[in-house]
């Protein structure tokens, strides 16, 4: 069982920055792939960024060059640094710990609102 707690969301002006954190409980965090998703009102949840246990990263086209995913295995925490924020980035952001193809865990989400 892995429990995830996101933090760092809030209200920011367009062009601003936020850093989201996802703190994980349990052992073996370094062996877990971590992902950030977001869900805007009336839209489906979408994958934003991935960091594997080997530190490979991948991003949605809409955030490439603006968002950076990282992890600190010593702190059992994944991060999403978001720069040059746009109003269309407004959403609830969720982190997900992917253990294997059958097992994953979600955080409760953190609201990000970007004002124009």
C-alpha positions, 0 to 999 in steps of 0.5 A, spaced: 500 500 500 502 506 498 499 513 500 500 519 496 499 526 498 500 532 493 501 539 495 503 546 492 497 548 488 494 554 488 492 561 484 497 564 480 497 569 474 499 567 467 506 566 466 507 565 473 510 558 476 508 553 481 511 547 484 507 541 486 509 535 491 507 528 491 509 525 498 509 517 498 509 513 504 512 506 504 518 503 502 521 502 495 519 509 492 525 508 488 522 502 484 516 506 483 514 510 476 511 516 478 506 520 474 502 527 474 495 527 471 490 533 471 483 534 470 480 540 468 472 541 469 468 537 464 474 534 461 477 527 461 483 526 466 490 527 462 497 524 463 502 530 464 508 527 465 512 521 467 518 519 471 520 512 471 524 508 476 530 509 472 529 517 472 527 517 464 522 522 463 516 524 458 511 529 457 505 531 454 506 536 448 502 541 451 507 542 457 513 540 454 519 546 455 514 549 461 514 543 466 519 539 469 518 532 473 523 530 478 524 525 484 527 525 490 528 518 492 531 520 499 525 524 501 520 519 497 517 525 493 516 527 486 515 534 484 512 537 478 515 544 476 510 548 472 513 555 469 510 559 464 503 557 466 497 559 462 490 559 463 489 552 460 493 549 465 487 550 470 485 543 473 486 539 479 493 535 478 493 528 481 500 524 482 500 516 481 504 511 483 505 505 478 507 499 481 506 494 475 501 494 470 495 491 475 497 496 481 497 503 482 495 508 487 492 515 486 493 522 490 487 526 492 489 531 488 491 539 488 487 545 485 491 549 480 488 555 478 491 560 473 488 567 472 489 571 465 
